[in-house]
């Protein structure tokens, strides 16, 4: 059975070039970058080169890059570190549609007395900017926002949000887990103080990520130690970091060469489904990252629909992999005003530069066929 993988917002395949770059650093060049002997110093030079590569990917300085275990750790590090660095400020502003790694942490902080303000989104998934402007006040310790939504792909205007935050001397943290590798990132243009992303969302291995910390930004570490300029203790995951640097280089090449092609495949998939199923509709609107579409199929049970897609070799999801497995509808879609039933009938398809026209056409045909099976009276174009 052929496999058509359209769940790249959950995780991506490690590219062969990335695996090749990593391989020598497991058993051949295995020194600790902190060691003074030649094997350790060789590892240190590789770490320096990888840091420079990732910094260039973000248009940042190498000293502003902190390697972590992934975006969840990076998000926690930015949020908790900013709070600890500003003890007189006990308020955090975010959006209602953030990733669970952010929202669950903020719920815990709220239980400890921190004021958490969730800015709403409109029915298209766009951030309510007037509400954001009203929410950010001088007593705010941090504004934390995703760049692109993991379920709908909708992009938030983070540079505009930065201007609002900085007018009150409030730092901005951007969760770029779903935009890194899909659209260009420039921390200077964004005006952010912190930015997070994970390697495994852009064809690097799991277990490695980044927190960009702007030069001079106040941040208390979560893990104490001398590594990462005293900002994140623990021996660096050098094979993972080497892989992440390789993935960043490849992602930049693909964005430069194939961005329009990826969006074209996504649009072909989307229009094919909407043409064959006139009752279907897209959740979210432009601007979106070029690889993501979230489609509501009213009347179809989403979990059963995905099960049948899987049996046909098609891998998709209902939303965040970090909240999958439950029976609750997506908090993102509910925040956009969808009913519980429509939220449970929605499916996310997320492509990558490895997705082919064959994949897209196979998925389009399978969606129509499975919809007909599940709703025998359905008229399929």
PEFENFEN-V70097 format. One line per field, one symbol per residue. psi: psi as a letter, one per 30 degrees, with the letter a starting at -180 (. if undefined). burial: + if it has 9 or more other C-alpha atoms within 8 Angstrom, else -. A space follows every 10 residues. Layout:
psi: ???
burial: ???
This chain:
psi: kkkjjhhffe llkkkeeeee eeefgefeig lkffkfleee eeeeeeeeee eeeeeeefhl kefgkkkafl eeeeeeeeee eeeefiffkh kkkalfgllf feeeeeeeee fgfkkkkjkl laffgkkjee eeefejlfgk ekjkklekkf effkkkieee eeeeeffghk lkkkjgegfk felkkjfeee glekkklkef fhglllgkak jkjkkfkkkk lejklflhhg fjlkkkieee eeeeeeeeee eeeeeefgee eeeeeeeeee eeeeefiffl lkjlllkllf fkkjkkikfk jeeeeeeeee fggkjalfbk ffglflgklk feeeffgkle eeefgkkkkj llffkleeee eeeeeeeeee eeefiegkjk .
burial: ---++++++- ++-++--++- ++++++--++ +++-+---++ +++++++--+ ++++++++++ ++-+++++++ ++++++++++ +++++---++ +++++++++- +++-+++-++ ---+-++-++ ++++++++-- ++--++---+ ++++++++++ ++++++-++- ++++++-+-+ ++++++++++ +++++++--+ ++++++++++ ++++++++++ ++++----++ ++-+++++-+ ++++---+++ +++++++++- ++-++--++- -++-++-+++ -+++-++--+ -++++--+++ ++++++++-+ -++-++-+++ --++++++++ --------++ -+++++-+-- ++++++++++ ++--+---++ ++++-+++-+ ++-------- -
